[in-house]
Structures are given as C-alpha cells and as structure tokens.
C-alpha cells in the first residue's frame, strides 16, 4: 500500500500527538525519521524533521485533521450575529457591534 507524508514536526512529542489525533479517527499513521533528530545541524534541518506518514487513501482526511488540530479557530466556521440597531453582521466573539456600538442580545 502506498504511503504519503502528511505532517512534519520538530519534536517527537508533536508527531506522536498528531499520530494520536489521527488514531482517534481510525487513521493509522507511522512516525519516521525519529532517530534523525539528534543529527540536526550535521544534516540539513529538513532531513532531520520527524515525519508522519499515512496510507494514500487516508491522505485527504488526515490532512484536514492535521490542519484542524494545528489551527482550530480557522477550521471552524465563524458564526455571525446581526445587529438589531444597524443590521451590520458581526462575528460571534464580539459582544458589541463594531459599526454602531450596540450590545448583542
């Protein structure tokens, strides 16, 4: 079965964490280059990074999960409320309308 790299980390802990995240969604991942980290500086840094590899069939789902784990704020759709005073659309984490200063309900 063909495998592809889905994640690169500068620590074994970060790669292991991401492997555990993928395992929660029943995606099997393999950590590679974990022994090369000690050679950083002797070999190019890109070659010494710890890598996480998955089956090619799982690549898209794994990539989405990695992105969502690394940046959870942007992976979720931002909810919007509409100001009753001026009808401006305001992101949910603001309690006051940026346009007119009205407080959300």
N, CA and C atoms as a LAMMPS dump frame, in Angstrom:
ITEM: TIMESTEP
0
ITEM: NUMBER OF ATOMS
315
ITEM: BOX BOUNDS ff ff ff
-5.0000000000000000e+02 5.0000000000000000e+02
-5.0000000000000000e+02 5.0000000000000000e+02
-5.0000000000000000e+02 5.0000000000000000e+02
ITEM: ATOMS id mol type element x y z
1 1 1 N 0.852 -1.186 0
2 1 2 C 0 0 0
3 1 3 C 0.886 1.233 0
4 2 1 N 0.597 2.186 -0.855
5 2 2 C 1.374 3.417 -0.953
6 2 3 C 1.097 4.308 0.258
7 3 1 N 2.16 4.923 0.781
8 3 2 C 2.014 5.851 1.895
9 3 3 C 2.533 7.232 1.482
10 4 1 N 2.007 8.256 2.141
11 4 2 C 2.399 9.636 1.856
12 4 3 C 2.619 10.385 3.162
13 5 1 N 3.512 11.386 3.092
14 5 2 C 3.784 12.199 4.276
15 5 3 C 2.654 13.196 4.46
16 6 1 N 2.146 13.282 5.688
17 6 2 C 1.041 14.181 5.979
18 6 3 C 1.436 15.285 6.957
19 7 1 N 2.576 15.11 7.648
20 7 2 C 2.938 16.073 8.692
21 7 3 C 4.428 15.976 8.982
22 8 1 N 5.032 17.136 9.255
23 8 2 C 6.431 17.202 9.689
24 8 3 C 6.476 17.997 10.991
25 9 1 N 7.277 17.52 11.926
26 9 2 C 7.368 18.181 13.232
27 9 3 C 8.827 18.309 13.643
28 10 1 N 9.081 19.268 14.517
29 10 2 C 10.448 19.429 15.005
30 10 3 C 10.689 18.703 16.324
31 11 1 N 9.657 18.022 16.828
32 11 2 C 9.838 17.2 18.033
33 11 3 C 9.087 15.879 17.864
34 12 1 N 9.576 14.885 18.545
35 12 2 C 8.906 13.583 18.519
36 12 3 C 7.553 13.685 19.229
37 13 1 N 7.49 14.511 20.266
38 13 2 C 6.236 14.683 21.007
39 13 3 C 5.138 15.237 20.108
40 14 1 N 5.463 16.22 19.277
41 14 2 C 4.457 16.806 18.381
42 14 3 C 3.971 15.779 17.368
43 15 1 N 4.882 14.997 16.825
44 15 2 C 4.496 13.963 15.867
45 15 3 C 3.654 12.88 16.547
46 16 1 N 4.02 12.513 17.751
47 16 2 C 3.254 11.498 18.49
48 16 3 C 1.856 11.998 18.817
49 17 1 N 1.759 13.259 19.188
50 17 2 C 0.439 13.838 19.466
51 17 3 C -0.444 13.776 18.218
52 18 1 N 0.127 14.171 17.078
53 18 2 C -0.663 14.159 15.845
54 18 3 C -1.033 12.733 15.457
55 19 1 N -0.151 11.789 15.703
56 19 2 C -0.455 10.376 15.428
57 19 3 C -1.644 9.936 16.276
58 20 1 N -1.678 10.359 17.535
59 20 2 C -2.788 10.014 18.43
60 20 3 C -4.097 10.664 17.969
61 21 1 N -4.014 11.896 17.49
62 21 2 C -5.208 12.57 16.967
63 21 3 C -5.773 11.774 15.803
64 22 1 N -4.914 11.388 14.872
65 22 2 C -5.374 10.615 13.711
66 22 3 C -5.935 9.26 14.133
67 23 1 N -5.33 8.641 15.136
68 23 2 C -5.806 7.342 15.616
69 23 3 C -7.227 7.43 16.161
70 24 1 N -7.585 8.586 16.745
71 24 2 C -8.954 8.764 17.238
72 24 3 C -9.971 8.678 16.103
73 25 1 N -9.527 8.973 14.891
74 25 2 C -10.407 8.914 13.722
75 25 3 C -10.109 7.683 12.868
76 26 1 N -9.483 6.701 13.496
77 26 2 C -9.179 5.412 12.888
78 26 3 C -8.31 5.539 11.641
79 27 1 N -7.358 6.459 11.69
80 27 2 C -6.365 6.61 10.628
81 27 3 C -5.034 6.145 11.2
82 28 1 N -4.479 5.109 10.606
83 28 2 C -3.207 4.569 11.059
84 28 3 C -2.078 5.412 10.478
85 29 1 N -1.177 5.838 11.341
86 29 2 C -0.044 6.661 10.91
87 29 3 C 1.25 6.048 11.411
88 30 1 N 2.32 6.336 10.686
89 30 2 C 3.637 5.832 11.041
90 30 3 C 4.594 7.014 11.213
91 31 1 N 5.329 7.006 12.309
92 31 2 C 6.333 8.044 12.554
93 31 3 C 7.648 7.596 11.917
94 32 1 N 8.247 8.513 11.158
95 32 2 C 9.538 8.234 10.528
96 32 3 C 10.525 9.34 10.887
97 33 1 N 11.792 9.029 10.75
98 33 2 C 12.899 9.952 10.998
99 33 3 C 13.039 10.35 12.468
100 34 1 N 12.432 9.613 13.368
101 34 2 C 12.52 9.978 14.779
102 34 3 C 13.941 9.83 15.321
103 35 1 N 14.772 9.041 14.691
104 35 2 C 16.16 8.888 15.134
105 35 3 C 17.086 9.928 14.518
106 36 1 N 16.629 10.635 13.491
107 36 2 C 17.476 11.616 12.81
108 36 3 C 17.509 12.966 13.514
109 37 1 N 16.586 13.18 14.455
110 37 2 C 16.503 14.465 15.13
111 37 3 C 17.815 14.829 15.829
112 38 1 N 18.517 13.847 16.334
113 38 2 C 19.783 14.107 17.024
114 38 3 C 20.885 14.553 16.063
115 39 1 N 20.668 14.379 14.761
116 39 2 C 21.664 14.782 13.771
117 39 3 C 21.424 16.191 13.234
118 40 1 N 20.405 16.885 13.759
119 40 2 C 20.115 18.242 13.293
120 40 3 C 21.366 19.097 13.432
121 41 1 N 21.703 19.786 12.363
122 41 2 C 22.917 20.582 12.333
123 41 3 C 24.019 19.884 11.554
124 42 1 N 24.059 18.57 11.641
125 42 2 C 25.023 17.8 10.862
126 42 3 C 24.473 17.496 9.477
127 43 1 N 23.156 17.387 9.405
128 43 2 C 22.48 17.189 8.121
129 43 3 C 21.481 18.341 7.959
130 44 1 N 21.021 18.602 6.754
131 44 2 C 20.054 19.692 6.574
132 44 3 C 18.84 19.509 7.481
133 45 1 N 18.356 20.617 8.042
134 45 2 C 17.257 20.564 9.021
135 45 3 C 16.019 19.881 8.441
136 46 1 N 15.741 20.105 7.182
137 46 2 C 14.57 19.479 6.561
138 46 3 C 14.63 17.968 6.537
139 47 1 N 15.85 17.435 6.52
140 47 2 C 16.01 15.984 6.508
141 47 3 C 15.978 15.378 7.9
142 48 1 N 16.094 16.222 8.914
143 48 2 C 16.119 15.697 10.284
144 48 3 C 14.77 15.823 10.991
145 49 1 N 13.78 16.421 10.335
146 49 2 C 12.464 16.578 10.961
147 49 3 C 11.735 15.243 11.068
148 50 1 N 10.983 15.098 12.13
149 50 2 C 10.178 13.901 12.348
150 50 3 C 8.972 13.977 11.41
151 51 1 N 8.664 12.874 10.753
152 51 2 C 7.568 12.865 9.776
153 51 3 C 6.487 11.867 10.173
154 52 1 N 5.277 12.185 9.758
155 52 2 C 4.13 11.31 9.988
156 52 3 C 3.586 10.911 8.62
157 53 1 N 3.49 9.616 8.389
158 53 2 C 3.056 9.088 7.105
159 53 3 C 1.77 8.292 7.284
160 54 1 N 0.869 8.388 6.299
161 54 2 C -0.393 7.648 6.308
162 54 3 C -0.601 6.971 4.961
163 55 1 N -1.555 6.066 4.915
164 55 2 C -1.918 5.439 3.637
165 55 3 C -2.446 6.518 2.695
166 56 1 N -2.14 6.372 1.422
167 56 2 C -2.564 7.361 0.424
168 56 3 C -4.079 7.555 0.432
169 57 1 N -4.821 6.498 0.724
170 57 2 C -6.285 6.595 0.759
171 57 3 C -6.783 7.491 1.893
172 58 1 N -5.987 7.627 2.949
173 58 2 C -6.368 8.438 4.107
174 58 3 C -5.805 9.865 4.057
175 59 1 N -5.077 10.183 3.001
176 59 2 C -4.355 11.451 2.952
177 59 3 C -5.254 12.671 3.134
178 60 1 N -6.336 12.751 2.411
179 60 2 C -7.199 13.942 2.474
180 60 3 C -7.798 14.128 3.865
181 61 1 N -8.354 13.057 4.429
182 61 2 C -8.923 13.159 5.779
183 61 3 C -7.857 13.503 6.797
184 62 1 N -6.69 12.878 6.679
185 62 2 C -5.599 13.132 7.622
186 62 3 C -5.126 14.581 7.52
187 63 1 N -5.009 15.093 6.308
188 63 2 C -4.592 16.478 6.112
189 63 3 C -5.584 17.439 6.752
190 64 1 N -6.872 17.185 6.561
191 64 2 C -7.903 18.032 7.166
192 64 3 C -7.826 17.995 8.691
193 65 1 N -7.591 16.824 9.252
194 65 2 C -7.486 16.696 10.704
195 65 3 C -6.24 17.388 11.246
196 66 1 N -5.139 17.288 10.53
197 66 2 C -3.909 17.969 10.953
198 66 3 C -4.128 19.478 10.948
199 67 1 N -4.721 19.998 9.881
200 67 2 C -4.987 21.436 9.798
201 67 3 C -5.921 21.89 10.913
202 68 1 N -6.968 21.122 11.17
203 68 2 C -7.921 21.476 12.223
204 68 3 C -7.274 21.43 13.606
205 69 1 N -6.352 20.514 13.804
206 69 2 C -5.667 20.409 15.092
207 69 3 C -4.685 21.562 15.29
208 70 1 N -3.99 21.933 14.239
209 70 2 C -2.995 22.998 14.34
210 70 3 C -3.616 24.386 14.422
211 71 1 N -4.787 24.573 13.805
212 71 2 C -5.421 25.892 13.784
213 71 3 C -6.927 25.732 13.968
214 72 1 N -7.365 25.387 15.196
215 72 2 C -8.782 25.098 15.409
216 72 3 C -9.706 26.292 15.195
217 73 1 N -9.223 27.504 15.377
218 73 2 C -10.081 28.682 15.21
219 73 3 C -10.515 28.837 13.763
220 74 1 N -9.583 28.657 12.834
221 74 2 C -9.91 28.853 11.43
222 74 3 C -10.539 27.62 10.782
223 75 1 N -10.484 26.48 11.447
224 75 2 C -11.083 25.289 10.867
225 75 3 C -12.593 25.239 11.089
226 76 1 N -13.064 25.986 12.067
227 76 2 C -14.5 26.036 12.324
228 76 3 C -15.101 27.249 11.628
229 77 1 N -16.311 27.107 11.178
230 77 2 C -16.982 28.232 10.549
231 77 3 C -17.337 29.26 11.624
232 78 1 N -16.996 30.507 11.364
233 78 2 C -17.265 31.568 12.323
234 78 3 C -18.742 31.953 12.241
235 79 1 N -19.392 31.961 13.386
236 79 2 C -20.805 32.32 13.443
237 79 3 C -20.946 33.838 13.504
238 80 1 N -22.047 34.311 12.98
239 80 2 C -22.277 35.753 12.887
240 80 3 C -23.62 36.097 13.505
241 81 1 N -23.693 37.236 14.186
242 81 2 C -24.972 37.757 14.651
243 81 3 C -25.226 39.072 13.939
244 82 1 N -26.496 39.394 13.762
245 82 2 C -26.881 40.62 13.062
246 82 3 C -27.324 41.654 14.084
247 83 1 N -26.724 42.835 14.021
248 83 2 C -27.049 43.913 14.942
249 83 3 C -28.493 44.374 14.697
250 84 1 N -29.272 44.426 15.778
251 84 2 C -30.671 44.85 15.655
252 84 3 C -30.788 46.351 15.405
253 85 1 N -29.755 47.089 15.743
254 85 2 C -29.778 48.547 15.594
255 85 3 C -29.456 48.993 14.164
256 86 1 N -28.386 48.41 13.565
257 86 2 C -27.961 48.889 12.243
258 86 3 C -27.904 47.792 11.189
259 87 1 N -28.259 46.559 11.546
260 87 2 C -28.278 45.399 10.636
261 87 3 C -26.894 44.983 10.14
262 88 1 N -25.863 45.404 10.834
263 88 2 C -24.498 45.011 10.463
264 88 3 C -24.241 43.586 10.928
265 89 1 N -23.488 42.811 10.129
266 89 2 C -23.107 41.461 10.517
267 89 3 C -21.829 41.54 11.352
268 90 1 N -21.861 40.879 12.529
269 90 2 C -20.744 40.935 13.47
270 90 3 C -20.385 39.504 13.86
271 91 1 N -19.089 39.201 13.932
272 91 2 C -18.65 37.867 14.33
273 91 3 C -19.027 37.596 15.779
274 92 1 N -19.361 36.345 16.083
275 92 2 C -19.95 35.976 17.369
276 92 3 C -19.102 36.301 18.588
277 93 1 N -17.801 36.357 18.451
278 93 2 C -16.969 36.601 19.632
279 93 3 C -16.904 38.07 20.011
280 94 1 N -17.59 38.937 19.248
281 94 2 C -17.721 40.341 19.623
282 94 3 C -19.077 40.555 20.29
283 95 1 N -19.087 41.183 21.436
284 95 2 C -20.327 41.438 22.157
285 95 3 C -20.941 42.779 21.783
286 96 1 N -20.155 43.612 21.094
287 96 2 C -20.617 44.94 20.718
288 96 3 C -20.462 45.095 19.211
289 97 1 N -21.438 45.696 18.575
290 97 2 C -21.392 45.953 17.142
291 97 3 C -20.258 46.926 16.835
292 98 1 N -19.431 46.588 15.907
293 98 2 C -18.297 47.452 15.569
294 98 3 C -18.747 48.707 14.82
295 99 1 N -19.934 48.663 14.229
296 99 2 C -20.409 49.777 13.422
297 99 3 C -21.1 50.868 14.258
298 100 1 N -22.024 50.429 15.134
299 100 2 C -22.809 51.432 15.875
300 100 3 C -22.609 51.374 17.388
301 101 1 N -21.951 50.32 17.882
302 101 2 C -21.701 50.225 19.313
303 101 3 C -22.804 49.565 20.108
304 102 1 N -23.834 49.068 19.439
305 102 2 C -24.931 48.389 20.139
306 102 3 C -24.439 47.061 20.729
307 103 1 N -25.013 46.686 21.861
308 103 2 C -24.636 45.436 22.535
309 103 3 C -25.505 44.314 22.015
310 104 1 N -24.862 43.136 21.804
311 104 2 C -25.619 41.986 21.299
312 104 3 C -26.565 41.447 22.358
313 105 1 N -27.585 40.75 21.919
314 105 2 C -28.568 40.156 22.842
315 105 3 C -28.143 38.78 23.235
